[in-house]
Amino acid sequence: MMQAIGALERAVSQLEQDVQGLAAAGSASSASPGVDAAAARTALRSLDELIADLKGEKRG
């Protein structure tokens, strides 16, 4: 279970970096379709909370 949580944490971290890169690229180019960075960050925060909950269940 902890290995799966670790893999999920790494994936979320990579997604956070991707969102930052896409948001920066979208603001630099008006031709880019853009990314709803606020919605993406909200979704990633939700995943972070889920990971924290899973860790709490594992410890408890």
Gaussian input, Z-matrix of N, CA and C with variables (Angstrom, degrees):
# hf/3-21g

backbone

0 1
 N
 C     1     B1
 C     2     B2     1     A1
 N     3     B3     2     A2     1     D1
 C     4     B4     3     A3     2     D2
 C     5     B5     4     A4     3     D3
 N     6     B6     5     A5     4     D4
 C     7     B7     6     A6     5     D5
 C     8     B8     7     A7     6     D6
 N     9     B9     8     A8     7     D7
 C    10    B10     9     A9     8     D8
 C    11    B11    10    A10     9     D9
 N    12    B12    11    A11    10    D10
 C    13    B13    12    A12    11    D11
 C    14    B14    13    A13    12    D12
 N    15    B15    14    A14    13    D13
 C    16    B16    15    A15    14    D14
 C    17    B17    16    A16    15    D15
 N    18    B18    17    A17    16    D16
 C    19    B19    18    A18    17    D17
 C    20    B20    19    A19    18    D18
 N    21    B21    20    A20    19    D19
 C    22    B22    21    A21    20    D20
 C    23    B23    22    A22    21    D21
 N    24    B24    23    A23    22    D22
 C    25    B25    24    A24    23    D23
 C    26    B26    25    A25    24    D24
 N    27    B27    26    A26    25    D25
 C    28    B28    27    A27    26    D26
 C    29    B29    28    A28    27    D27
 N    30    B30    29    A29    28    D28
 C    31    B31    30    A30    29    D29
 C    32    B32    31    A31    30    D30
 N    33    B33    32    A32    31    D31
 C    34    B34    33    A33    32    D32
 C    35    B35    34    A34    33    D33
 N    36    B36    35    A35    34    D34
 C    37    B37    36    A36    35    D35
 C    38    B38    37    A37    36    D36
 N    39    B39    38    A38    37    D37
 C    40    B40    39    A39    38    D38
 C    41    B41    40    A40    39    D39
 N    42    B42    41    A41    40    D40
 C    43    B43    42    A42    41    D41
 C    44    B44    43    A43    42    D42
 N    45    B45    44    A44    43    D43
 C    46    B46    45    A45    44    D44
 C    47    B47    46    A46    45    D45
 N    48    B48    47    A47    46    D46
 C    49    B49    48    A48    47    D47
 C    50    B50    49    A49    48    D48
 N    51    B51    50    A50    49    D49
 C    52    B52    51    A51    50    D50
 C    53    B53    52    A52    51    D51
 N    54    B54    53    A53    52    D52
 C    55    B55    54    A54    53    D53
 C    56    B56    55    A55    54    D54
 N    57    B57    56    A56    55    D55
 C    58    B58    57    A57    56    D56
 C    59    B59    58    A58    57    D57
 N    60    B60    59    A59    58    D58
 C    61    B61    60    A60    59    D59
 C    62    B62    61    A61    60    D60
 N    63    B63    62    A62    61    D61
 C    64    B64    63    A63    62    D62
 C    65    B65    64    A64    63    D63
 N    66    B66    65    A65    64    D64
 C    67    B67    66    A66    65    D65
 C    68    B68    67    A67    66    D66
 N    69    B69    68    A68    67    D67
 C    70    B70    69    A69    68    D68
 C    71    B71    70    A70    69    D69
 N    72    B72    71    A71    70    D70
 C    73    B73    72    A72    71    D71
 C    74    B74    73    A73    72    D72
 N    75    B75    74    A74    73    D73
 C    76    B76    75    A75    74    D74
 C    77    B77    76    A76    75    D75
 N    78    B78    77    A77    76    D76
 C    79    B79    78    A78    77    D77
 C    80    B80    79    A79    78    D78
 N    81    B81    80    A80    79    D79
 C    82    B82    81    A81    80    D80
 C    83    B83    82    A82    81    D81
 N    84    B84    83    A83    82    D82
 C    85    B85    84    A84    83    D83
 C    86    B86    85    A85    84    D84
 N    87    B87    86    A86    85    D85
 C    88    B88    87    A87    86    D86
 C    89    B89    88    A88    87    D87
 N    90    B90    89    A89    88    D88
 C    91    B91    90    A90    89    D89
 C    92    B92    91    A91    90    D90
 N    93    B93    92    A92    91    D91
 C    94    B94    93    A93    92    D92
 C    95    B95    94    A94    93    D93
 N    96    B96    95    A95    94    D94
 C    97    B97    96    A96    95    D95
 C    98    B98    97    A97    96    D96
 N    99    B99    98    A98    97    D97
 C   100   B100    99    A99    98    D98
 C   101   B101   100   A100    99    D99
 N   102   B102   101   A101   100   D100
 C   103   B103   102   A102   101   D101
 C   104   B104   103   A103   102   D102
 N   105   B105   104   A104   103   D103
 C   106   B106   105   A105   104   D104
 C   107   B107   106   A106   105   D105
 N   108   B108   107   A107   106   D106
 C   109   B109   108   A108   107   D107
 C   110   B110   109   A109   108   D108
 N   111   B111   110   A110   109   D109
 C   112   B112   111   A111   110   D110
 C   113   B113   112   A112   111   D111
 N   114   B114   113   A113   112   D112
 C   115   B115   114   A114   113   D113
 C   116   B116   115   A115   114   D114
 N   117   B117   116   A116   115   D115
 C   118   B118   117   A117   116   D116
 C   119   B119   118   A118   117   D117
 N   120   B120   119   A119   118   D118
 C   121   B121   120   A120   119   D119
 C   122   B122   121   A121   120   D120
 N   123   B123   122   A122   121   D121
 C   124   B124   123   A123   122   D122
 C   125   B125   124   A124   123   D123
 N   126   B126   125   A125   124   D124
 C   127   B127   126   A126   125   D125
 C   128   B128   127   A127   126   D126
 N   129   B129   128   A128   127   D127
 C   130   B130   129   A129   128   D128
 C   131   B131   130   A130   129   D129
 N   132   B132   131   A131   130   D130
 C   133   B133   132   A132   131   D131
 C   134   B134   133   A133   132   D132
 N   135   B135   134   A134   133   D133
 C   136   B136   135   A135   134   D134
 C   137   B137   136   A136   135   D135
 N   138   B138   137   A137   136   D136
 C   139   B139   138   A138   137   D137
 C   140   B140   139   A139   138   D138
 N   141   B141   140   A140   139   D139
 C   142   B142   141   A141   140   D140
 C   143   B143   142   A142   141   D141
 N   144   B144   143   A143   142   D142
 C   145   B145   144   A144   143   D143
 C   146   B146   145   A145   144   D144
 N   147   B147   146   A146   145   D145
 C   148   B148   147   A147   146   D146
 C   149   B149   148   A148   147   D147
 N   150   B150   149   A149   148   D148
 C   151   B151   150   A150   149   D149
 C   152   B152   151   A151   150   D150
 N   153   B153   152   A152   151   D151
 C   154   B154   153   A153   152   D152
 C   155   B155   154   A154   153   D153
 N   156   B156   155   A155   154   D154
 C   157   B157   156   A156   155   D155
 C   158   B158   157   A157   156   D156
 N   159   B159   158   A158   157   D157
 C   160   B160   159   A159   158   D158
 C   161   B161   160   A160   159   D159
 N   162   B162   161   A161   160   D160
 C   163   B163   162   A162   161   D161
 C   164   B164   163   A163   162   D162
 N   165   B165   164   A164   163   D163
 C   166   B166   165   A165   164   D164
 C   167   B167   166   A166   165   D165
 N   168   B168   167   A167   166   D166
 C   169   B169   168   A168   167   D167
 C   170   B170   169   A169   168   D168
 N   171   B171   170   A170   169   D169
 C   172   B172   171   A171   170   D170
 C   173   B173   172   A172   171   D171
 N   174   B174   173   A173   172   D172
 C   175   B175   174   A174   173   D173
 C   176   B176   175   A175   174   D174
 N   177   B177   176   A176   175   D175
 C   178   B178   177   A177   176   D176
 C   179   B179   178   A178   177   D177

   B1=1.4469
   B2=1.5324
   B3=1.3304
   B4=1.4623
   B5=1.5265
   B6=1.3249
   B7=1.4672
   B8=1.5263
   B9=1.3155
   B10=1.4644
   B11=1.5227
   B12=1.3184
   B13=1.4639
   B14=1.5252
   B15=1.3242
   B16=1.4648
   B17=1.5173
   B18=1.3238
   B19=1.4644
   B20=1.5291
   B21=1.3273
   B22=1.4650
   B23=1.5220
   B24=1.3174
   B25=1.4666
   B26=1.5290
   B27=1.3144
   B28=1.4750
   B29=1.5222
   B30=1.3218
   B31=1.4644
   B32=1.5258
   B33=1.3148
   B34=1.4654
   B35=1.5252
   B36=1.3127
   B37=1.4590
   B38=1.5250
   B39=1.3273
   B40=1.4623
   B41=1.5289
   B42=1.3219
   B43=1.4617
   B44=1.5260
   B45=1.3345
   B46=1.4634
   B47=1.5229
   B48=1.3250
   B49=1.4642
   B50=1.5263
   B51=1.3223
   B52=1.4657
   B53=1.5268
   B54=1.3254
   B55=1.4624
   B56=1.5157
   B57=1.3195
   B58=1.4592
   B59=1.5254
   B60=1.3292
   B61=1.4586
   B62=1.5151
   B63=1.3203
   B64=1.4574
   B65=1.5262
   B66=1.3198
   B67=1.4655
   B68=1.5244
   B69=1.3264
   B70=1.4650
   B71=1.5263
   B72=1.3201
   B73=1.4610
   B74=1.5241
   B75=1.3231
   B76=1.4639
   B77=1.5092
   B78=1.3262
   B79=1.4604
   B80=1.5229
   B81=1.3321
   B82=1.4620
   B83=1.5280
   B84=1.3266
   B85=1.4577
   B86=1.5178
   B87=1.3146
   B88=1.4617
   B89=1.5233
   B90=1.3387
   B91=1.4584
   B92=1.5316
   B93=1.3186
   B94=1.4595
   B95=1.5217
   B96=1.3431
   B97=1.4643
   B98=1.5219
   B99=1.3125
   B100=1.4525
   B101=1.5114
   B102=1.3034
   B103=1.4540
   B104=1.5160
   B105=1.3179
   B106=1.4537
   B107=1.5274
   B108=1.3223
   B109=1.4636
   B110=1.5200
   B111=1.3198
   B112=1.4630
   B113=1.5276
   B114=1.3197
   B115=1.4658
   B116=1.5282
   B117=1.3126
   B118=1.4696
   B119=1.5246
   B120=1.3331
   B121=1.4665
   B122=1.5249
   B123=1.3200
   B124=1.4654
   B125=1.5266
   B126=1.3221
   B127=1.4642
   B128=1.5239
   B129=1.3260
   B130=1.4571
   B131=1.5272
   B132=1.3384
   B133=1.4672
   B134=1.5239
   B135=1.3300
   B136=1.4592
   B137=1.5266
   B138=1.3149
   B139=1.4651
   B140=1.5231
   B141=1.3331
   B142=1.4618
   B143=1.5304
   B144=1.3477
   B145=1.4630
   B146=1.5264
   B147=1.3194
   B148=1.4557
   B149=1.5309
   B150=1.3288
   B151=1.4654
   B152=1.5270
   B153=1.3228
   B154=1.4689
   B155=1.5238
   B156=1.3305
   B157=1.4599
   B158=1.5283
   B159=1.3236
   B160=1.4608
   B161=1.5239
   B162=1.3079
   B163=1.4619
   B164=1.5246
   B165=1.3159
   B166=1.4590
   B167=1.5130
   B168=1.3270
   B169=1.4617
   B170=1.5129
   B171=1.3144
   B172=1.4553
   B173=1.5377
   B174=1.3400
   B175=1.4619
   B176=1.5231
   B177=1.3363
   B178=1.4643
   B179=1.4280
   A1=111.02
   A2=116.23
   A3=119.13
   A4=111.48
   A5=117.71
   A6=120.19
   A7=110.19
   A8=116.41
   A9=120.52
   A10=110.36
   A11=116.77
   A12=120.53
   A13=109.84
   A14=117.30
   A15=120.79
   A16=111.76
   A17=116.38
   A18=120.12
   A19=110.50
   A20=116.36
   A21=120.62
   A22=110.70
   A23=116.99
   A24=120.91
   A25=110.93
   A26=116.61
   A27=119.69
   A28=111.18
   A29=116.63
   A30=120.26
   A31=111.12
   A32=116.91
   A33=120.86
   A34=109.97
   A35=117.09
   A36=120.80
   A37=110.96
   A38=116.69
   A39=120.80
   A40=110.51
   A41=117.01
   A42=120.29
   A43=110.89
   A44=117.23
   A45=120.35
   A46=110.64
   A47=116.49
   A48=120.54
   A49=110.81
   A50=116.69
   A51=120.96
   A52=111.11
   A53=116.82
   A54=121.18
   A55=110.24
   A56=116.96
   A57=119.92
   A58=111.03
   A59=116.17
   A60=120.54
   A61=112.57
   A62=116.88
   A63=120.54
   A64=111.55
   A65=116.38
   A66=119.89
   A67=110.28
   A68=116.45
   A69=120.29
   A70=110.42
   A71=116.50
   A72=120.16
   A73=110.77
   A74=116.34
   A75=120.54
   A76=112.32
   A77=117.40
   A78=120.04
   A79=111.22
   A80=116.87
   A81=120.41
   A82=111.53
   A83=117.00
   A84=120.42
   A85=110.26
   A86=117.00
   A87=119.85
   A88=111.11
   A89=118.67
   A90=121.63
   A91=111.67
   A92=116.08
   A93=120.59
   A94=110.48
   A95=117.67
   A96=119.40
   A97=112.42
   A98=117.82
   A99=121.25
   A100=113.41
   A101=113.70
   A102=122.95
   A103=107.37
   A104=116.84
   A105=120.26
   A106=106.65
   A107=115.17
   A108=121.13
   A109=111.46
   A110=117.99
   A111=120.18
   A112=110.55
   A113=116.73
   A114=120.48
   A115=110.50
   A116=116.21
   A117=119.87
   A118=110.50
   A119=116.79
   A120=119.78
   A121=111.21
   A122=116.86
   A123=120.68
   A124=110.37
   A125=116.85
   A126=120.91
   A127=110.80
   A128=117.25
   A129=120.61
   A130=111.30
   A131=117.21
   A132=120.36
   A133=110.29
   A134=115.30
   A135=120.26
   A136=110.76
   A137=116.70
   A138=120.48
   A139=111.16
   A140=117.21
   A141=120.71
   A142=110.68
   A143=116.01
   A144=120.25
   A145=110.86
   A146=116.86
   A147=121.11
   A148=110.56
   A149=116.50
   A150=120.90
   A151=109.77
   A152=116.69
   A153=120.09
   A154=110.49
   A155=117.05
   A156=120.66
   A157=111.05
   A158=116.49
   A159=119.51
   A160=111.34
   A161=116.38
   A162=119.86
   A163=110.21
   A164=116.22
   A165=120.31
   A166=111.74
   A167=117.24
   A168=121.15
   A169=110.34
   A170=117.12
   A171=121.10
   A172=109.60
   A173=116.48
   A174=120.59
   A175=111.26
   A176=116.54
   A177=121.96
   A178=112.41
   D1=-43.45
   D2=-179.34
   D3=-65.29
   D4=-32.71
   D5=176.82
   D6=-65.29
   D7=-39.94
   D8=179.06
   D9=-66.02
   D10=-41.05
   D11=178.16
   D12=-64.13
   D13=-41.48
   D14=177.79
   D15=-61.90
   D16=-41.81
   D17=178.11
   D18=-64.34
   D19=-39.51
   D20=178.28
   D21=-64.96
   D22=-41.05
   D23=177.63
   D24=-61.10
   D25=-43.47
   D26=179.31
   D27=-64.83
   D28=-39.72
   D29=179.20
   D30=-65.23
   D31=-42.47
   D32=178.89
   D33=-64.45
   D34=-40.88
   D35=178.13
   D36=-60.38
   D37=-43.68
   D38=178.44
   D39=-64.71
   D40=-40.56
   D41=178.16
   D42=-63.41
   D43=-39.29
   D44=177.52
   D45=-59.99
   D46=-42.60
   D47=178.17
   D48=-65.41
   D49=-40.77
   D50=179.14
   D51=-62.90
   D52=-43.01
   D53=179.44
   D54=-62.58
   D55=-43.34
   D56=178.39
   D57=-60.72
   D58=-43.76
   D59=179.31
   D60=-64.79
   D61=-43.25
   D62=179.72
   D63=-67.37
   D64=-39.63
   D65=178.72
   D66=-64.20
   D67=-40.75
   D68=178.95
   D69=-66.40
   D70=-41.45
   D71=179.56
   D72=-67.10
   D73=-37.15
   D74=179.61
   D75=-66.20
   D76=-37.34
   D77=179.81
   D78=-75.94
   D79=-23.58
   D80=-179.32
   D81=-81.91
   D82=-21.91
   D83=-176.32
   D84=-132.19
   D85=117.10
   D86=179.92
   D87=-72.85
   D88=-14.77
   D89=178.69
   D90=-79.22
   D91=-16.64
   D92=179.78
   D93=-71.27
   D94=140.90
   D95=179.94
   D96=-64.86
   D97=-21.67
   D98=175.41
   D99=83.03
   D100=167.96
   D101=-179.36
   D102=-132.72
   D103=138.87
   D104=174.06
   D105=-78.41
   D106=84.80
   D107=-173.56
   D108=-62.12
   D109=-37.15
   D110=-179.66
   D111=-64.05
   D112=-43.70
   D113=179.10
   D114=-66.63
   D115=-39.12
   D116=178.93
   D117=-64.33
   D118=-42.43
   D119=179.06
   D120=-65.48
   D121=-37.73
   D122=177.14
   D123=-62.49
   D124=-43.88
   D125=178.86
   D126=-64.05
   D127=-40.83
   D128=179.38
   D129=-67.35
   D130=-37.40
   D131=175.80
   D132=-61.70
   D133=-40.08
   D134=177.80
   D135=-61.37
   D136=-41.97
   D137=176.89
   D138=-64.65
   D139=-39.87
   D140=177.22
   D141=-60.52
   D142=-40.73
   D143=178.72
   D144=-66.17
   D145=-39.29
   D146=177.65
   D147=-61.56
   D148=-43.83
   D149=178.28
   D150=-60.93
   D151=-44.49
   D152=179.26
   D153=-61.30
   D154=-41.20
   D155=177.79
   D156=-63.20
   D157=-42.46
   D158=178.98
   D159=-63.46
   D160=-39.28
   D161=178.37
   D162=-65.21
   D163=-39.35
   D164=178.75
   D165=-63.82
   D166=-40.12
   D167=178.42
   D168=-66.35
   D169=-37.27
   D170=-178.22
   D171=-66.53
   D172=-39.91
   D173=-179.41
   D174=-74.79
   D175=-35.46
   D176=-174.82
   D177=-78.75

